[in-house]
Amino acid sequence: MTSLHTLPIPHQTARIHEHAWTADSRHPTSEGVVVYVRCAECGTHRVDLETHPQRPATALSAEFVRTRRDETSDRDDVSVVRHPRLLP
């Protein structure tokens, strides 16, 4: 017997993959080097901080996913993917 008070099961819309980050640009700051990166496969964007050349970069922002292009505007609509280490 089915219940009328249950929520639908959400379906995953995007496929999960290991991002292949490529640097779009990098800028030196007092905290280190800020790197704007993009996934070569899905186009997701993120901002990273390199505090030392021998250490891996740390994500400064959440991941931004392009969802669609608005034909009447010059901007893309984006969805934010929450990063587990970042505050809400």
OpenMM code with the backbone's topology and positions (N, CA, C; nanometers):
from openmm import Vec3, app, unit

residues = "MET THR SER LEU HIS THR LEU PRO ILE PRO HIS GLN THR ALA ARG ILE HIS GLU HIS ALA TRP THR ALA ASP SER ARG HIS PRO THR SER GLU GLY VAL VAL VAL TYR VAL ARG CYS ALA GLU CYS GLY THR HIS ARG VAL ASP LEU GLU THR HIS PRO GLN ARG PRO ALA THR ALA LEU SER ALA GLU PHE VAL ARG THR ARG ARG ASP GLU THR SER ASP ARG ASP ASP VAL SER VAL VAL ARG HIS PRO ARG LEU LEU PRO".split()
positions = [
    Vec3(0.0841, -0.1178, 0.0000),
    Vec3(0.0000, 0.0000, 0.0000),
    Vec3(0.0886, 0.1242, 0.0000),
    Vec3(0.0544, 0.2223, -0.0783),
    Vec3(0.1342, 0.3442, -0.0865),
    Vec3(0.0747, 0.4522, 0.0009),
    Vec3(0.1603, 0.5408, 0.0470),
    Vec3(0.1178, 0.6510, 0.1316),
    Vec3(0.1068, 0.7782, 0.0483),
    Vec3(0.0093, 0.8593, 0.0770),
    Vec3(-0.0078, 0.9853, 0.0067),
    Vec3(0.0783, 1.0962, 0.0656),
    Vec3(0.1446, 1.0691, 0.1788),
    Vec3(0.2203, 1.1715, 0.2500),
    Vec3(0.3710, 1.1531, 0.2356),
    Vec3(0.4168, 1.0910, 0.1311),
    Vec3(0.5607, 1.0734, 0.1112),
    Vec3(0.6110, 1.1711, 0.0058),
    Vec3(0.7363, 1.2050, 0.0163),
    Vec3(0.7982, 1.2948, -0.0801),
    Vec3(0.8532, 1.2144, -0.1969),
    Vec3(0.8557, 1.2720, -0.3146),
    Vec3(0.9131, 1.1996, -0.4284),
    Vec3(1.0641, 1.1831, -0.4115),
    Vec3(1.1171, 1.0787, -0.4676),
    Vec3(1.2605, 1.0546, -0.4615),
    Vec3(1.3279, 1.1477, -0.5618),
    Vec3(1.4234, 1.2305, -0.5142),
    Vec3(1.4891, 1.3217, -0.6084),
    Vec3(1.5792, 1.2448, -0.7035),
    Vec3(1.5787, 1.2860, -0.8285),
    Vec3(1.6637, 1.2230, -0.9280),
    Vec3(1.7857, 1.3102, -0.9511),
    Vec3(1.8987, 1.2480, -0.9615),
    Vec3(2.0213, 1.3212, -0.9856),
    Vec3(2.0219, 1.3707, -1.1300),
    Vec3(2.0366, 1.5029, -1.1477),
    Vec3(2.0303, 1.5599, -1.2819),
    Vec3(2.1664, 1.5639, -1.3499),
    Vec3(2.2699, 1.5877, -1.2743),
    Vec3(2.4037, 1.5936, -1.3333),
    Vec3(2.4813, 1.4678, -1.2953),
    Vec3(2.5600, 1.4213, -1.3897),
    Vec3(2.6389, 1.3035, -1.3567),
    Vec3(2.7599, 1.3456, -1.2743),
    Vec3(2.7975, 1.2607, -1.1819),
    Vec3(2.9104, 1.2883, -1.0944),
    Vec3(3.0375, 1.2417, -1.1625),
    Vec3(3.1400, 1.3245, -1.1571),
    Vec3(3.2692, 1.2872, -1.2131),
    Vec3(3.3794, 1.3591, -1.1365),
    Vec3(3.5000, 1.3139, -1.1525),
    Vec3(3.6158, 1.3812, -1.0942),
    Vec3(3.6471, 1.5014, -1.1832),
    Vec3(3.6449, 1.6215, -1.1253),
    Vec3(3.6703, 1.7414, -1.2046),
    Vec3(3.8154, 1.7454, -1.2509),
    Vec3(3.8359, 1.7889, -1.3727),
    Vec3(3.9696, 1.8111, -1.4288),
    Vec3(3.9892, 1.9624, -1.4356),
    Vec3(4.0389, 2.0214, -1.3251),
    Vec3(4.0480, 2.1659, -1.3141),
    Vec3(4.1603, 2.2207, -1.4013),
    Vec3(4.1299, 2.3255, -1.4778),
    Vec3(4.2300, 2.3992, -1.5541),
    Vec3(4.2211, 2.5455, -1.5117),
    Vec3(4.3357, 2.6121, -1.5040),
    Vec3(4.3399, 2.7511, -1.4583),
    Vec3(4.3022, 2.8454, -1.5716),
    Vec3(4.2013, 2.9296, -1.5477),
    Vec3(4.1642, 3.0334, -1.6440),
    Vec3(4.2518, 3.1566, -1.6246),
    Vec3(4.2767, 3.1927, -1.4964),
    Vec3(4.3654, 3.3048, -1.4661),
    Vec3(4.4160, 3.2913, -1.3234),
    Vec3(4.5242, 3.3606, -1.2933),
    Vec3(4.5837, 3.3577, -1.1591),
    Vec3(4.6357, 3.4961, -1.1248),
    Vec3(4.6206, 3.5347, -0.9971),
    Vec3(4.6576, 3.6690, -0.9539),
    Vec3(4.7248, 3.6622, -0.8172),
    Vec3(4.8463, 3.7188, -0.8032),
    Vec3(4.9123, 3.7207, -0.6723),
    Vec3(4.8419, 3.8178, -0.5773),
    Vec3(4.8270, 3.7753, -0.4518),
    Vec3(4.7682, 3.8588, -0.3470),
    Vec3(4.8562, 3.8481, -0.2234),
    Vec3(4.8230, 3.9206, -0.1180),
    Vec3(4.9003, 3.9134, 0.0063),
    Vec3(4.8825, 3.7786, 0.0760),
    Vec3(4.7751, 3.7072, 0.0476),
    Vec3(4.7482, 3.5770, 0.1093),
    Vec3(4.8066, 3.4608, 0.0301),
    Vec3(4.8448, 3.4846, -0.0938),
    Vec3(4.8926, 3.3793, -0.1828),
    Vec3(4.8472, 3.4101, -0.3245),
    Vec3(4.8368, 3.3080, -0.4068),
    Vec3(4.7941, 3.3263, -0.5455),
    Vec3(4.6496, 3.2789, -0.5594),
    Vec3(4.5623, 3.3692, -0.6035),
    Vec3(4.4226, 3.3340, -0.6286),
    Vec3(4.4144, 3.2795, -0.7708),
    Vec3(4.3548, 3.1597, -0.7855),
    Vec3(4.3464, 3.0940, -0.9156),
    Vec3(4.1992, 3.0710, -0.9491),
    Vec3(4.1575, 3.1184, -1.0655),
    Vec3(4.0220, 3.0946, -1.1149),
    Vec3(4.0284, 2.9710, -1.2031),
    Vec3(3.9610, 2.8643, -1.1605),
    Vec3(3.9708, 2.7366, -1.2306),
    Vec3(3.8365, 2.6966, -1.2898),
    Vec3(3.8426, 2.6110, -1.3926),
    Vec3(3.7237, 2.5615, -1.4622),
    Vec3(3.7447, 2.4148, -1.4934),
    Vec3(3.6387, 2.3338, -1.4773),
    Vec3(3.6455, 2.1925, -1.5129),
    Vec3(3.6387, 2.1818, -1.6650),
    Vec3(3.7361, 2.1125, -1.7225),
    Vec3(3.7423, 2.0982, -1.8680),
    Vec3(3.6266, 2.0151, -1.9222),
    Vec3(3.5689, 1.9272, -1.8392),
    Vec3(3.4624, 1.8389, -1.8875),
    Vec3(3.3234, 1.9009, -1.8774),
    Vec3(3.2906, 1.9594, -1.7607),
    Vec3(3.1530, 2.0066, -1.7406),
    Vec3(3.1391, 2.1584, -1.7347),
    Vec3(3.2498, 2.2328, -1.7297),
    Vec3(3.2424, 2.3783, -1.7285),
    Vec3(3.2176, 2.4406, -1.5930),
    Vec3(3.2205, 2.3628, -1.4845),
    Vec3(3.2023, 2.4154, -1.3504),
    Vec3(3.3188, 2.5078, -1.3159),
    Vec3(3.2895, 2.6197, -1.2479),
    Vec3(3.3923, 2.7164, -1.2093),
    Vec3(3.4125, 2.7140, -1.0588),
    Vec3(3.5336, 2.7536, -1.0151),
    Vec3(3.5663, 2.7621, -0.8730),
    Vec3(3.6836, 2.8579, -0.8574),
    Vec3(3.6993, 2.9148, -0.7377),
    Vec3(3.8128, 3.0009, -0.7066),
    Vec3(3.8962, 2.9303, -0.6009),
    Vec3(4.0270, 2.9168, -0.6276),
    Vec3(4.1190, 2.8495, -0.5361),
    Vec3(4.2234, 2.9472, -0.4849),
    Vec3(4.2885, 2.9108, -0.3736),
    Vec3(4.3986, 2.9888, -0.3183),
    Vec3(4.5188, 2.8984, -0.3009),
    Vec3(4.6309, 2.9363, -0.3617),
    Vec3(4.7580, 2.8659, -0.3436),
    Vec3(4.8407, 2.9471, -0.2448),
    Vec3(4.8606, 2.8934, -0.1235),
    Vec3(4.9369, 2.9661, -0.0220),
    Vec3(5.0861, 2.9381, -0.0317),
    Vec3(5.1231, 2.8273, -0.0952),
    Vec3(5.2636, 2.7893, -0.1119),
    Vec3(5.2751, 2.7073, -0.2395),
    Vec3(5.3815, 2.7266, -0.3182),
    Vec3(5.3933, 2.6538, -0.4451),
    Vec3(5.4007, 2.5015, -0.4308),
    Vec3(5.4441, 2.4518, -0.3159),
    Vec3(5.4583, 2.3078, -0.2959),
    Vec3(5.3365, 2.2432, -0.2302),
    Vec3(5.2334, 2.3224, -0.2007),
    Vec3(5.1123, 2.2692, -0.1376),
    Vec3(4.9952, 2.2771, -0.2348),
    Vec3(4.8987, 2.1857, -0.2219),
    Vec3(4.7804, 2.1938, -0.3096),
    Vec3(4.6962, 2.3174, -0.2771),
    Vec3(4.6264, 2.3648, -0.3754),
    Vec3(4.5402, 2.4822, -0.3583),
    Vec3(4.4190, 2.4473, -0.2724),
    Vec3(4.3657, 2.5486, -0.2054),
    Vec3(4.2458, 2.5348, -0.1230),
    Vec3(4.1305, 2.6075, -0.1912),
    Vec3(4.0135, 2.5456, -0.1931),
    Vec3(3.8959, 2.6090, -0.2549),
    Vec3(3.8507, 2.7265, -0.1692),
    Vec3(3.8385, 2.8428, -0.2303),
    Vec3(3.7879, 2.9619, -0.1613),
    Vec3(3.6387, 2.9801, -0.1813),
    Vec3(3.5862, 2.9258, -0.2885),
    Vec3(3.4451, 2.9458, -0.3214),
    Vec3(3.3756, 2.8118, -0.3382),
    Vec3(3.2462, 2.8213, -0.3492),
    Vec3(3.1681, 2.7038, -0.3874),
    Vec3(3.1868, 2.6826, -0.5371),
    Vec3(3.1418, 2.5698, -0.5876),
    Vec3(3.1495, 2.5426, -0.7309),
    Vec3(3.0280, 2.6040, -0.7993),
    Vec3(3.0505, 2.6731, -0.9095),
    Vec3(2.9440, 2.7368, -0.9851),
    Vec3(2.9233, 2.6606, -1.1142),
    Vec3(2.8004, 2.6133, -1.1354),
    Vec3(2.7682, 2.5320, -1.2520),
    Vec3(2.6822, 2.6136, -1.3468),
    Vec3(2.7236, 2.6245, -1.4722),
    Vec3(2.6407, 2.6924, -1.5722),
    Vec3(2.5220, 2.6038, -1.6052),
    Vec3(2.4021, 2.6623, -1.6023),
    Vec3(2.2828, 2.5829, -1.6293),
    Vec3(2.2221, 2.6141, -1.7655),
    Vec3(2.2187, 2.7402, -1.8040),
    Vec3(2.1635, 2.7761, -1.9346),
    Vec3(2.2073, 2.9176, -1.9690),
    Vec3(2.1993, 2.9507, -2.0928),
    Vec3(2.2338, 3.0848, -2.1405),
    Vec3(2.1051, 3.1607, -2.1684),
    Vec3(2.0919, 3.2773, -2.1093),
    Vec3(1.9762, 3.3631, -2.1331),
    Vec3(2.0001, 3.4389, -2.2635),
    Vec3(1.9153, 3.4186, -2.3620),
    Vec3(1.9336, 3.4779, -2.4948),
    Vec3(1.9197, 3.6303, -2.4931),
    Vec3(1.8464, 3.6864, -2.3956),
    Vec3(1.8257, 3.8307, -2.3923),
    Vec3(1.9288, 3.9014, -2.3060),
    Vec3(2.0202, 3.8272, -2.2465),
    Vec3(2.1182, 3.8846, -2.1560),
    Vec3(2.2578, 3.8359, -2.1928),
    Vec3(2.3576, 3.9083, -2.1466),
    Vec3(2.4963, 3.8684, -2.1702),
    Vec3(2.5497, 3.7781, -2.0594),
    Vec3(2.4696, 3.7464, -1.9622),
    Vec3(2.5197, 3.6666, -1.8501),
    Vec3(2.4622, 3.5256, -1.8534),
    Vec3(2.5320, 3.4349, -1.7878),
    Vec3(2.4853, 3.2979, -1.7719),
    Vec3(2.4172, 3.2845, -1.6370),
    Vec3(2.3123, 3.2041, -1.6295),
    Vec3(2.2538, 3.1694, -1.5010),
    Vec3(2.3394, 3.0585, -1.4422),
    Vec3(2.3652, 3.0673, -1.3119),
    Vec3(2.4512, 2.9674, -1.2498),
    Vec3(2.3819, 2.9064, -1.1293),
    Vec3(2.4178, 2.7836, -1.0991),
    Vec3(2.3737, 2.7163, -0.9779),
    Vec3(2.4955, 2.6999, -0.8891),
    Vec3(2.4770, 2.7141, -0.7600),
    Vec3(2.5879, 2.7000, -0.6669),
    Vec3(2.5841, 2.5613, -0.6064),
    Vec3(2.6963, 2.4915, -0.6142),
    Vec3(2.7112, 2.3616, -0.5508),
    Vec3(2.7861, 2.3862, -0.4214),
    Vec3(2.7245, 2.3583, -0.3085),
    Vec3(2.7860, 2.3852, -0.1788),
    Vec3(2.9073, 2.2963, -0.1563),
    Vec3(3.0158, 2.3580, -0.1152),
    Vec3(3.1375, 2.2847, -0.0838),
    Vec3(3.1295, 2.2436, 0.0626),
    Vec3(3.1626, 2.1184, 0.0978),
    Vec3(3.1451, 2.0729, 0.2358),
    Vec3(3.2308, 2.1478, 0.3368),
    Vec3(3.3435, 2.2065, 0.2949),
    Vec3(3.4301, 2.2770, 0.3892),
    Vec3(3.3935, 2.4231, 0.4050),
    Vec3(3.3003, 2.4724, 0.3259),
    Vec3(3.2647, 2.6133, 0.3304),
    Vec3(3.1407, 2.6351, 0.4150),
    Vec3(3.1325, 2.7552, 0.4715),
    Vec3(3.0144, 2.7899, 0.5503),
    Vec3(2.8963, 2.8147, 0.4577),
    Vec3(2.7729, 2.7910, 0.5068),
    Vec3(2.6543, 2.8131, 0.4223),
    Vec3(2.6320, 2.9589, 0.3905),
] * unit.nanometer
topology = app.Topology()
chain = topology.addChain("A")
for resn in residues:
    res = topology.addResidue(resn, chain)
    for name in ("N", "CA", "C"):
        topology.addAtom(name, app.Element.getBySymbol(name[0]), res)
